[in-house]
Each structure stands twice: as C-alpha cells, then as structure tokens.
Amino acid sequence: MPMAKERSRERRWIVLSTDGRYVTLGRASDPSENEVRRAEDALRMQGLAGWLAVMEGNPYVGAIPRLLEVRSLAEPTVPFHTASEACITSILERRTALSREDA
C-alpha cells in the first residue's frame, strides 16, 4: 500500500481557467496537441481563458497540490499565480466541506 506522501505525488494534466476552476485532461499520458487545441477552442467559445498546467498531488486528500504552468490558452488576462491561488483555495474549501459532512 502506498504511503500518503507517495499518493500526493500524483500528477495530472489540467486546464486551469482564470477563475481557478479546472478540468483534468489526463493522468496516464501527455495530452496531444490536438487535445490542447480543442480545450483552448472550448475556452474561447465560453468567453474564458486559462492555462495548460500540471497538478502535482491529489486534489481530494493528502498534501496541498502544486500547480505548474505549462502554457497559456486563449490569452488569459490575469497572472497564473492568481488563478492557481483561487484553485487551491477552492480545493481546500471542498476538502473542509467534505470533512464536515463525514463528521
């Protein structure tokens, strides 16, 4: 059984929007250029922008995940660190809410 520290080293490709929301593109392999282009097109169609990023760590348990910027998508107008902080805040709020439900 893996140690908690090992589980927190999980890596996933994500699309991070400027407001901190994210979607997972995959964990087993790198996204193709076509997948990244489709994600960027989807952001634009919704009037959004963001980044292709790597999330290191599990968003549900363990250490706080780290977000690593790979490249911008659809010309974001806020810095990556602002969106990253919003994402982490949201993750921590969800964890707190879930732990209250379990209590």
KESEMI-873569 format. One line per field, with one value per residue: x, y, z of N, C-alpha, C in turn; residue number from 1; residue in three letters. Coordinates in steps of 0.02 Angstrom, whole numbers. Layout:
nxx = c(X; ...)
nyy = c(Y; ...)
nzz = c(Z; ...)
caxx = c(X; ...)
cayy = c(Y; ...)
cazz = c(Z; ...)
cxx = c(X; ...)
cyy = c(Y; ...)
czz = c(Z; ...)
k = c(NUM; ...)
r = c(ALA; ...)
END
This chain:
nxx = c(42; 32; 120; 53; 123; 178; 62; 27; 107; 49; 17; -66; -128; -201; -328; -329; -435; -451; -522; -496; -558; -545; -513; -478; -363; -296; -205; -126; -51; 33; -60; -116; -68; -180; -284; -256; -275; -412; -462; -424; -499; -627; -625; -618; -741; -827; -799; -690; -524; -361; -243; -137; -87; 6; -49; 16; -5; -142; -305; -402; -360; -223; -65; -64; -101; 15; 26; 85; 133; 114; 80; -2; -177; -291; -265; -254; -299; -260; -131; -46; -20; -124; -240; -201; -192; -328; -381; -320; -372; -509; -502; -460; -570; -670; -622; -633; -771; -813; -755; -829; -954; -929; -913)
nyy = c(-59; 110; 246; 394; 508; 469; 453; 585; 629; 613; 650; 755; 813; 969; 1089; 1249; 1375; 1556; 1593; 1497; 1374; 1203; 1072; 901; 838; 721; 580; 471; 489; 613; 754; 766; 878; 911; 885; 985; 1099; 1086; 1102; 1234; 1299; 1270; 1343; 1474; 1481; 1490; 1610; 1614; 1597; 1528; 1409; 1276; 1158; 1069; 971; 930; 813; 752; 814; 785; 723; 718; 805; 981; 1015; 1057; 1176; 1183; 1288; 1267; 1315; 1460; 1476; 1537; 1672; 1729; 1855; 1877; 1846; 1686; 1641; 1699; 1633; 1505; 1514; 1537; 1416; 1323; 1371; 1342; 1202; 1172; 1222; 1134; 1014; 1042; 1058; 927; 854; 899; 849; 714; 706)
nzz = c(0; -46; 31; 112; 75; -47; -124; -137; -237; -356; -526; -640; -796; -823; -870; -823; -776; -778; -665; -572; -582; -639; -758; -784; -899; -917; -847; -871; -986; -1088; -1149; -1318; -1451; -1524; -1432; -1338; -1416; -1444; -1314; -1290; -1389; -1339; -1220; -1271; -1341; -1236; -1185; -1103; -1031; -998; -935; -988; -877; -749; -618; -469; -352; -254; -275; -181; -62; 57; 44; 4; -164; -296; -426; -589; -713; -886; -1018; -1087; -1130; -1244; -1216; -1072; -951; -824; -701; -692; -561; -487; -531; -495; -355; -327; -368; -279; -159; -179; -186; -55; 17; -28; 24; 162; 174; 139; 242; 350; 318; 335; 470)
caxx = c(0; 75; 118; 16; 169; 183; 0; 24; 149; 8; 21; -119; -132; -264; -340; -346; -463; -428; -556; -475; -588; -502; -535; -422; -356; -272; -152; -84; -6; 31; -112; -92; -77; -250; -324; -244; -308; -485; -476; -418; -559; -685; -620; -636; -813; -863; -775; -642; -454; -328; -177; -122; -44; 13; -65; 54; -39; -212; -347; -451; -328; -151; -34; -94; -72; 52; 8; 142; 111; 146; 72; -67; -228; -342; -243; -280; -284; -235; -71; -56; -21; -190; -285; -176; -213; -400; -392; -301; -423; -569; -488; -460; -639; -707; -598; -662; -843; -821; -739; -887; -1007; -911; -912)
cayy = c(0; 169; 294; 455; 553; 446; 468; 657; 642; 602; 706; 755; 871; 1004; 1155; 1293; 1438; 1615; 1599; 1443; 1309; 1162; 1007; 856; 813; 653; 565; 416; 511; 684; 770; 781; 948; 917; 891; 1051; 1147; 1081; 1132; 1306; 1320; 1266; 1401; 1534; 1480; 1508; 1675; 1602; 1588; 1493; 1380; 1205; 1153; 1004; 971; 879; 799; 733; 869; 763; 703; 725; 872; 1030; 1007; 1112; 1186; 1202; 1318; 1241; 1367; 1494; 1458; 1588; 1738; 1749; 1924; 1879; 1804; 1616; 1632; 1719; 1577; 1448; 1525; 1527; 1344; 1291; 1392; 1303; 1133; 1168; 1232; 1071; 965; 1060; 1042; 855; 828; 916; 801; 649; 708)
cazz = c(0; -49; 86; 96; 40; -116; -159; -151; -295; -415; -574; -691; -840; -814; -898; -768; -800; -741; -600; -527; -598; -681; -782; -795; -967; -913; -799; -895; -1040; -1105; -1198; -1386; -1472; -1545; -1371; -1309; -1460; -1432; -1249; -1299; -1426; -1294; -1175; -1310; -1356; -1174; -1164; -1049; -1047; -943; -946; -983; -817; -716; -547; -433; -289; -260; -252; -132; 1; 61; 43; -42; -230; -327; -497; -628; -776; -947; -1069; -1085; -1179; -1258; -1193; -1006; -933; -754; -694; -674; -488; -462; -545; -456; -286; -325; -375; -216; -110; -193; -166; 18; 39; -40; 73; 226; 170; 140; 309; 393; 302; 363; 544)
cxx = c(44; 66; 80; 59; 175; 120; -3; 68; 112; 14; -35; -112; -200; -267; -366; -374; -442; -462; -541; -507; -540; -538; -473; -421; -332; -217; -103; -34; -14; -26; -81; -102; -149; -296; -317; -278; -384; -504; -473; -478; -621; -684; -644; -710; -854; -841; -725; -571; -422; -260; -182; -73; -40; -5; -26; 23; -112; -256; -395; -422; -254; -128; -70; -61; -32; 30; 68; 118; 150; 142; 3; -112; -278; -328; -273; -257; -264; -174; -89; -62; -88; -240; -266; -198; -288; -417; -377; -351; -487; -560; -492; -530; -680; -687; -630; -736; -854; -805; -795; -944; -993; -914; -980)
cyy = c(62; 214; 356; 503; 534; 462; 542; 676; 628; 663; 698; 819; 903; 1066; 1197; 1357; 1495; 1623; 1541; 1376; 1269; 1100; 966; 833; 741; 644; 514; 437; 585; 697; 784; 854; 960; 924; 960; 1105; 1146; 1112; 1208; 1334; 1321; 1325; 1464; 1538; 1500; 1576; 1671; 1597; 1551; 1467; 1304; 1201; 1080; 1014; 914; 871; 785; 791; 850; 746; 718; 797; 917; 1022; 1069; 1115; 1214; 1227; 1286; 1292; 1398; 1470; 1515; 1655; 1760; 1820; 1932; 1834; 1732; 1607; 1652; 1662; 1516; 1454; 1514; 1453; 1308; 1309; 1352; 1231; 1126; 1178; 1168; 1018; 979; 1041; 966; 826; 844; 868; 733; 647; 693)
czz = c(0; 12; 64; 57; -33; -155; -178; -211; -361; -461; -625; -732; -830; -859; -840; -796; -755; -674; -552; -540; -642; -704; -796; -867; -967; -863; -828; -949; -1052; -1155; -1266; -1401; -1493; -1484; -1339; -1350; -1450; -1365; -1253; -1337; -1382; -1244; -1211; -1324; -1296; -1147; -1107; -1076; -989; -964; -950; -925; -794; -643; -516; -364; -302; -235; -196; -64; -1; 62; -7; -111; -252; -400; -533; -697; -834; -1003; -1063; -1141; -1184; -1223; -1126; -988; -860; -750; -673; -599; -458; -472; -503; -383; -278; -328; -309; -161; -118; -172; -91; 47; 29; 10; 142; 227; 174; 209; 359; 381; 333; 439; 574)
k = c(1; 2; 3; 4; 5; 6; 7; 8; 9; 10; 11; 12; 13; 14; 15; 16; 17; 18; 19; 20; 21; 22; 23; 24; 25; 26; 27; 28; 29; 30; 31; 32; 33; 34; 35; 36; 37; 38; 39; 40; 41; 42; 43; 44; 45; 46; 47; 48; 49; 50; 51; 52; 53; 54; 55; 56; 57; 58; 59; 60; 61; 62; 63; 64; 65; 66; 67; 68; 69; 70; 71; 72; 73; 74; 75; 76; 77; 78; 79; 80; 81; 82; 83; 84; 85; 86; 87; 88; 89; 90; 91; 92; 93; 94; 95; 96; 97; 98; 99; 100; 101; 102; 103)
r = c(MET; PRO; MET; ALA; LYS; GLU; ARG; SER; ARG; GLU; ARG; ARG; TRP; ILE; VAL; LEU; SER; THR; ASP; GLY; ARG; TYR; VAL; THR; LEU; GLY; ARG; ALA; SER; ASP; PRO; SER; GLU; ASN; GLU; VAL; ARG; ARG; ALA; GLU; ASP; ALA; LEU; ARG; MET; GLN; GLY; LEU; ALA; GLY; TRP; LEU; ALA; VAL; MET; GLU; GLY; ASN; PRO; TYR; VAL; GLY; ALA; ILE; PRO; ARG; LEU; LEU; GLU; VAL; ARG; SER; LEU; ALA; GLU; PRO; THR; VAL; PRO; PHE; HIS; THR; ALA; SER; GLU; ALA; CYS; ILE; THR; SER; ILE; LEU; GLU; ARG; ARG; THR; ALA; LEU; SER; ARG; GLU; ASP; ALA)
END
